[in-house]
Amino acid sequence: MNEFELIAHLTKNLPTNPSVVTGVGDDCAVLDLGVPDKLILFKTDAVVEGVHFTGETPPEKIGRKALARCLSDIAAMAGTPTAALVTVALPPDFDAEFVAKIYEGLNALAEKSGVAIVGGETTTNPERMLISSALLGTVPRRNSYLRSSAKVGDAIFVTGELGGSIAGKHLDFEPRLAEARWLAEHFTIHALMDLSDGLGGDLRHILQASGVGAQILKTSVPIARAAKLRAKENASAKPPFIAALTDGEDFELLFTTPTGDTVKLLDAWKQKFPDLKLSCIGKIVTGEGMVIRDKMGTHTFNANGYVHFS
């Protein structure tokens, strides 16, 4: 079983209650706890030594990434983060000063993002280090953005540039919190999520949840310089375009909007966020799956992004 097959197997009969607006299947759980004008967002994520970082990774960056992954999911719901719990699992020979520096990185990002660290847990993990964060946030009731809301005819947008995150971005990325809230306040957004496992896989989640297909214009996909350099320097590396579609941990926003808003959105974005690229990469179409359009025609794209256990 790969990651998504296992999730489907484990979540078939999960208990629920009347507070659940959205459970499994989106970037965050959405809960109605009776807060006037607001819904509650709830997210957990983990970083594991040997998977998300190495023993040589600076500890401050490990801590930062442990929280940033959750913050990116709050951004994917156009929400505002509020408070987090942090669990740290350590091998018996842990270095206390190293762990303290992990918290320095985590705390710095928390303060920058307005997040209170309100507790957590420490435990032993015999082989490697693991840091898990559970994060609460809020979102206005009128702004509930799900993967299942894409509509035929929508334009598909991504922020930033894609691919090659292993060169450093996976540790230094900025969760797009302010950008997502600005989008929610000023434009009609249908589907919204963050790119954690690669455009090819994550867009497929939107398509499957919404019951639609997508056509992507190859020349419009923004490819990161790191992906191009990696391909240039290493003959066995992925071609840059494939890296942009399948490399994980870009943590950019992926969203769909009515096509009629495209020009207005691009112009307003340049004024508000001049240092962050926004690209319209294609459109939502009838059918299913994803096709790539280039000068040779259209081609079905079946590859996924990063999938655990595959």
CORPELIN-V225240 format. One record per backbone hydrogen bond with DSSP energy under -0.5 kcal/mol. CO is the residue of the C=O (numbers start at 0). NH is the residue of the N-H. Records with the same first field share a line. If there is no record, write none. Layout:
CO->NH / NH
//
This chain:
1->5
2->6
3->7
4->8
5->9
6->10
8->11
10->13
16->19
18->20 / 31
21->29
22->25
28->41
29->20 / 21
30->32 / 39
34->37
36->140
38->138
39->30
40->136
41->28
42->134
44->132
46->130
47->50 / 51 / 52
52->49
53->56
57->60 / 61
58->62
59->63
60->64
61->65
62->66
63->67
64->68
66->70
67->71
68->72
69->73
70->74
71->75
73->76 / 78
74->77
79->137
81->115
82->135
83->117
84->133
85->120
86->131
87->89 / 122
88->129
89->124
90->93
93->95
94->98
95->99
96->100
97->101
98->102
99->103
100->104
101->105
102->106
103->107
104->108
105->109
106->110
107->111
108->112
109->113 / 114
110->113
115->83 / 117
118->85
120->87
122->89
128->48
129->88
130->46
131->86
132->44
133->84
134->42
135->81 / 82
136->40
137->79
138->38
139->142
141->143
142->144
143->145
145->148
146->149
150->153
153->283
154->256
155->280 / 281
156->254
157->278
161->223
163->166
164->167 / 169
167->170 / 171
168->172
172->174
174->176
175->179
176->180
177->181
178->182
179->183
180->184
181->185
182->186
186->188
187->257
190->255
192->253
193->195
194->249 / 250
195->248
196->305
197->201
198->202
199->203
200->204
201->205
202->206
203->207
204->208
205->209
206->210 / 211
211->288
212->284
213->290
214->282
215->217 / 292
216->219 / 220
217->220
220->222
221->161
223->226 / 227
224->228
225->229
226->230
227->231
228->232
229->233
233->236
238->242
239->243
240->244
241->245
242->246
243->198
244->199 / 200
251->194
252->158
253->192
254->156
255->189
256->154
257->260
258->261
260->264
261->265
262->266
263->267
264->268
265->269
266->270
267->271
268->272
272->275
276->159
278->157 / 280
280->216
281->155
282->214
283->152
284->212
288->213
289->300
290->215
291->293 / 298
292->217
293->296
296->293
298->291
299->301
300->289
306->309
307->2
//
